[in-house]
Amino acid sequence: MRGYYLHVPFCRHKCLYCDFFTAGHRLADWDSFTRAAIGEMAARLPIFNEESDRASAGKESTIYFGGGSPSLLPPEHFRALADCFLNAARSELREFTVEVNPEDVTEESAALWKSAGATRISMGIQSLVDSELKSIGRRHTADRALRAFEILRKEFSNISVDLIFGLPGQTEKTLSQTLEGFISLRPEHVSAYSLMYEERTALTALRDSGRIEPVEETSSLRMFEMISGKLAEEGYQQYELSNYSLPGKESIHNSSYWKRTPYLGIGPSAHSYNGTNRRRANRPDLFAYLRQGWSPEMVEEEILDSDQLREEMIMTGLRMREGIDLVEFEIKFGKRAMETLIKEATPFMSDKFPEGPAAMLAEGHLSLTRRGIMIADEIIAALF
């Protein structure tokens, strides 16, 4: 498996919680951006293919247009970029996801995305309570999100929706309202994230000034348990800490990140991984990217040592439902490292927790139980 990612760094409006690299859509020079992205793909693809072959990545591929707001791309530019990525993939395409905002969804745009090759849509709804949407700077209303989903459903049989819990003013009752709305839509996939107060975001400034009150951690934990429990009742599998899907509808592209397969990131601030020990990141320099196009000088590179690779495998492995493959872990890092891992995990496999063990060994995998998912950060830190 190998992945191809495009970062579209433009938004109509930056959400208060967002710390991704984006710029206002008024700065969007679509001709220059499209030309630079296609040029970057042409320059980097031969090396990426060579490294992917060396990592025995196979020929199956995924494409993901993220951002920012890929749904802002004008039709001719979306088609040009889609064609570029489809030609780069060449091999068996398993999935082509486009992130969209509800306010950008029309019958025309949905038909465009489908005809250009997209097979899956990921829509950022976040909440179906208008006051909560307003509190984080989202531009759409609950009604607009529901209408957008109806439009998308006419074109796509694979739709993911995003939910954020722990929003300012949110209660378990209002979260239940959003959950019931999501369940009535019956999306194939739900991503549920706890609201994070990142440095240098408008939301953090509002919190620090006392203008908003964060949801207490215990309440946020109950919300997470509510989400996991309700979605499980409806047939959704929690295949990753923050992601739930109907059987067979997991995000193939995002799963490839957690399984450490090669991916090529195109666009300012996009990240790449060669499948072994090399990570690359484009500098977040939009104006240089638009003015002169991509160049090798824009890339920062990191070579991962054995300890970093081991910690990454622990962190990404425990995020997934199946957990860490101990045979693979031993092959990569040796028998002693594998035995140490099990030893450090043993306390979490005991019955000392009221709700039962937090980790378990089964069929050659070390994985988290439902209780363990709730304290995943603590367990991962202990195993480092």
SULBEL-V493450 format. One record per residue. RES is the residue in one letter. PSI is psi in radians with two decimals (NA if undefined). OMEGA is omega in degrees with one decimal (999 if undefined). D_FIRST is the distance of its C-alpha to the first C-alpha in whole Angstrom. Layout:
<<RES PSI OMEGA D_FIRST> <RES PSI OMEGA D_FIRST>>
//
This chain:
<<M 2.40 174.3 0> <R 2.48 -174.6 4> <G 2.66 177.7 7> <Y 2.17 -175.3 10> <Y 2.38 173.7 13> <L 2.18 175.2 17> <H 1.99 176.7 20> <V 1.86 -166.4 23> <P 0.61 -178.3 26> <F 2.47 176.7 29> <C 2.66 171.8 30> <R -0.59 -173.9 33> <H 2.34 -178.7 34> <K 2.15 178.1 33> <C 2.63 -172.2 33> <L -0.48 -176.0 35> <Y -0.12 -168.7 32> <C 2.30 173.8 30> <D 0.27 175.4 29> <F 2.77 178.4 26> <F 1.90 179.1 27> <T 2.88 175.3 28> <A 2.81 179.4 32> <G 2.57 -175.1 34> <H -0.29 177.3 33> <R -0.34 177.6 37> <L 0.01 -174.2 35> <A 1.85 169.9 32> <D 1.58 -170.6 33> <W -0.61 178.0 30> <D -0.84 -178.2 31> <S -0.71 -179.7 30> <F -0.81 -179.0 27> <T -0.76 178.9 26> <R -0.75 -179.6 27> <A -0.73 -179.0 26> <A -0.74 178.5 22> <I -0.68 177.0 22> <G -0.69 177.8 23> <E -0.76 178.9 21> <M -0.79 -179.2 18> <A -0.67 -177.6 20> <A -0.62 -171.1 21> <R -0.35 -173.5 18> <L -0.75 -179.0 15> <P -0.74 179.3 16> <I -0.73 179.7 16> <F -0.76 179.4 13> <N -0.72 179.3 12> <E -0.79 -179.5 14> <E -0.63 178.5 13> <S -0.71 176.6 9> <D -0.69 179.6 10> <R -0.54 179.0 13> <A 0.10 -179.5 10> <S 0.86 -173.2 9> <A -0.19 -176.3 5> <G 3.12 -174.1 5> <K -0.20 179.0 6> <E 2.64 -174.0 5> <S 2.83 173.9 5> <T 2.71 175.9 8> <I 2.47 179.3 11> <Y 2.11 173.1 14> <F 1.98 -178.5 17> <G -3.00 -178.1 19> <G -2.58 16.9 22> <G -2.85 -176.3 25> <S 1.53 176.6 26> <P -0.42 -179.5 23> <S -0.12 175.4 26> <L -0.28 -176.1 28> <L 2.20 175.3 27> <P 2.66 -173.4 30> <P -0.83 -175.6 29> <E -0.57 179.4 29> <H -0.65 176.1 27> <F -0.80 -179.1 24> <R -0.73 -179.1 24> <A -0.75 -179.9 24> <L -0.69 177.4 21> <A -0.78 178.5 19> <D -0.74 179.0 20> <C -0.83 -177.4 19> <F -0.67 177.7 15> <L -0.68 177.4 15> <N -0.63 179.0 16> <A -0.72 -178.0 14> <A -0.81 176.0 11> <R -0.81 -174.2 12> <S -2.92 -176.9 10> <E 1.97 -178.7 9> <L 2.10 -179.4 10> <R -0.49 -171.9 9> <E 2.45 175.2 11> <F 1.81 -175.9 13> <T 2.46 173.0 15> <V 2.20 173.0 19> <E 2.36 179.8 21> <V 2.72 171.5 24> <N 2.53 -177.4 28> <P -0.65 -175.7 30> <E -0.23 179.4 33> <D -0.11 -174.5 31> <V 2.08 172.3 30> <T 2.96 177.1 32> <E -0.62 -179.9 32> <E -0.78 -178.2 32> <S -0.69 179.2 29> <A -0.73 178.1 27> <A -0.65 177.4 28> <L -0.89 -177.6 27> <W -0.72 -179.6 23> <K -0.85 -176.1 23> <S -0.44 179.5 24> <A -0.14 174.4 22> <G -0.14 -179.8 19> <A 2.47 179.0 18> <T -0.18 -173.9 17> <R 2.48 178.3 17> <I 2.41 172.7 20> <S 1.99 -174.5 21> <M 2.28 -179.7 24> <G 1.56 177.6 26> <I -0.86 176.4 29> <Q -0.79 -179.6 30> <S 2.72 173.2 33> <L 0.48 175.8 35> <V 2.03 -171.9 39> <D -0.67 -179.1 40> <S -0.60 178.1 42> <E -0.69 176.3 38> <L -0.75 179.2 37> <K -0.60 -176.5 39> <S -0.37 -179.8 39> <I 0.17 173.0 36> <G 0.35 175.5 37> <R 2.56 -173.8 35> <R -0.37 -175.6 36> <H 2.90 172.8 36> <T 2.97 177.4 38> <A -0.76 -179.9 37> <D -0.69 179.0 38> <R -0.67 178.7 36> <A -0.74 -179.9 33> <L -0.71 178.1 34> <R -0.71 179.0 35> <A -0.71 179.1 31> <F -0.73 178.9 30> <E -0.73 179.4 32> <I -0.81 -179.2 31> <L -0.64 -176.6 27> <R -0.44 177.8 28> <K -0.42 -176.2 29> <E -0.50 -170.4 26> <F 2.40 176.9 23> <S 0.08 179.7 23> <N 1.76 -176.6 20> <I 2.33 174.4 21> <S 2.51 175.6 21> <V 2.52 178.1 24> <D 2.48 176.2 25> <L 2.40 174.0 28> <I 2.31 176.6 29> <F 2.82 -173.8 32> <G 0.43 -179.8 35> <L 2.68 176.2 36> <P 2.21 179.1 40> <G -0.09 -178.6 42> <Q 2.50 175.1 39> <T 2.97 177.0 41> <E -0.54 178.8 40> <K -0.79 -179.0 41> <T -0.58 175.0 40> <L -0.71 178.0 36> <S -0.65 177.6 37> <Q -0.78 178.2 38> <T -0.77 -179.9 35> <L -0.77 179.7 33> <E -0.68 177.0 35> <G -0.76 178.3 34> <F -0.81 -177.1 31> <I -0.62 178.2 31> <S -0.49 177.7 33> <L -0.51 -178.9 31> <R 0.96 174.6 28> <P 2.77 179.4 25> <E -0.34 -171.9 22> <H 2.49 175.8 21> <V 2.24 171.0 23> <S 2.18 -176.2 22> <A 2.06 -175.2 25> <Y 2.46 171.9 26> <S 2.39 178.7 29> <L 2.23 -179.9 31> <M 2.40 177.0 31> <Y 1.52 -177.3 34> <E 2.69 179.1 32> <E 2.53 173.7 34> <R 0.44 172.4 36> <T 2.76 179.7 35> <A -0.60 -178.9 38> <L -0.72 178.4 37> <T -0.67 177.1 38> <A -0.69 177.9 41> <L -0.70 177.4 42> <R -0.83 -176.1 42> <D -0.46 179.2 44> <S -0.05 179.0 46> <G 0.20 -176.9 47> <R -0.34 171.9 46> <I 2.70 -178.1 44> <E 2.07 179.2 43> <P 2.64 173.6 40> <V 2.40 -179.7 40> <E 2.61 -176.2 40> <E -0.69 -179.6 38> <T -0.66 177.5 39> <S -0.71 178.9 39> <S -0.67 177.9 36> <L -0.72 177.4 35> <R -0.64 177.2 36> <M -0.74 178.6 35> <F -0.76 178.5 31> <E -0.67 178.0 33> <M -0.81 -179.8 34> <I -0.87 -177.7 31> <S -0.75 -178.1 29> <G -0.80 -176.8 32> <K -0.74 -179.9 32> <L -0.63 176.1 29> <A -0.72 178.1 29> <E -0.51 -177.3 32> <E 0.13 175.0 30> <G 0.15 178.1 27> <Y 2.39 178.6 25> <Q 2.30 177.3 22> <Q 1.52 -174.0 22> <Y -0.20 177.6 18> <E 2.79 -170.7 18> <L -0.70 -174.6 22> <S 0.15 -171.5 22> <N 2.39 -175.6 20> <Y 2.46 179.5 21> <S 2.72 166.2 20> <L 2.71 -176.4 22> <P 2.24 178.5 20> <G 0.08 -177.2 17> <K 0.42 175.8 17> <E 2.69 175.3 15> <S 1.93 -178.0 13> <I -0.71 -178.0 9> <H -0.91 -178.7 9> <N -0.60 177.4 11> <S -0.56 179.8 10> <S -0.53 174.8 7> <Y -0.85 -176.6 10> <W -0.41 178.2 12> <K 0.07 171.2 10> <R 0.72 173.8 10> <T 2.81 -174.3 6> <P 2.50 173.0 7> <Y 2.59 -178.7 9> <L 2.10 179.5 12> <G 2.20 -178.2 15> <I 2.39 178.7 18> <G 2.80 -179.7 21> <P 2.28 -179.8 24> <S -0.02 -179.3 23> <A 2.55 -179.0 19> <H 2.68 179.3 17> <S 2.80 178.7 14> <Y 2.38 -174.9 12> <N 0.03 177.3 12> <G -0.10 178.5 10> <T -1.43 -174.4 13> <N 0.31 -174.8 17> <R 2.16 174.9 17> <R 2.53 179.0 17> <R 2.59 178.6 18> <A 2.23 173.3 20> <N 2.41 177.5 22> <R 2.50 179.3 26> <P 1.13 -177.7 27> <D 1.53 -175.3 29> <L -0.77 -172.9 30> <F -0.65 175.6 33> <A -0.69 -180.0 32> <Y -0.72 -179.3 28> <L -0.64 -175.3 31> <R -0.84 -171.1 33> <Q -0.06 -176.7 32> <G 3.06 -178.8 28> <W 2.54 173.1 25> <S 2.73 -179.1 26> <P -0.45 -179.7 25> <E -0.27 -179.7 28> <M -0.13 -172.7 26> <V 2.29 170.9 23> <E 2.38 -172.4 24> <E 2.51 177.4 22> <E 2.26 174.8 22> <I 2.11 -176.4 21> <L 2.31 175.7 21> <D 3.13 -174.5 23> <S -0.71 -179.9 23> <D -0.72 179.5 24> <Q -0.70 178.2 22> <L -0.68 179.0 19> <R -0.78 -179.8 21> <E -0.66 177.8 22> <E -0.69 -179.5 19> <M -0.63 176.2 17> <I -0.84 -175.7 20> <M -0.85 -177.9 20> <T -0.64 -179.7 17> <G -0.75 -178.0 17> <L -0.22 173.8 20> <R -0.45 -175.2 19> <M 2.65 -178.4 17> <R -0.72 -176.7 19> <E -0.31 175.6 18> <G -2.78 -176.5 19> <I 2.20 175.0 19> <D 1.91 -173.4 18> <L -0.51 176.2 21> <V -0.82 177.6 20> <E -0.71 179.8 17> <F -0.75 -179.9 19> <E -0.70 178.3 22> <I -0.72 -176.5 20> <K -0.66 -169.1 19> <F -0.05 175.0 22> <G 2.79 -176.7 25> <K -0.70 -178.2 27> <R -0.73 179.1 30> <A -0.67 179.5 27> <M -0.75 178.9 26> <E -0.67 177.3 29> <T -0.71 178.1 30> <L -0.83 -179.5 27> <I -0.71 179.6 29> <K -0.78 -178.9 32> <E -0.46 -179.6 32> <A -0.28 -174.6 30> <T -0.76 179.4 33> <P -0.51 -179.9 35> <F -0.16 178.0 33> <M 0.06 -179.6 33> <S 3.07 179.3 36> <D 0.42 -176.7 39> <K -0.34 179.6 40> <F 2.40 -179.3 38> <P -0.60 -177.8 40> <E 0.07 -180.0 37> <G -3.13 -177.0 36> <P 2.62 179.4 34> <A -0.27 179.4 31> <A 2.81 -179.7 28> <M 2.73 172.7 28> <L 2.22 179.2 27> <A 2.28 176.2 26> <E 0.76 175.7 24> <G 0.30 179.1 23> <H 2.50 170.6 21> <L 2.09 -176.0 23> <S 2.94 179.0 23> <L 2.52 171.3 25> <T -3.14 177.3 28> <R -0.70 176.5 29> <R -0.72 -178.6 31> <G -0.59 178.2 29> <I -0.60 -178.1 27> <M -0.42 -178.8 30> <I 0.60 -173.9 30> <A -0.74 -178.1 27> <D -0.71 179.0 28> <E -0.76 -178.2 31> <I -0.78 -179.8 29> <I -0.75 178.8 26> <A -0.68 -179.8 29> <A -0.61 -178.2 31> <L -0.27 174.1 28> <F NA 999 27>>
//
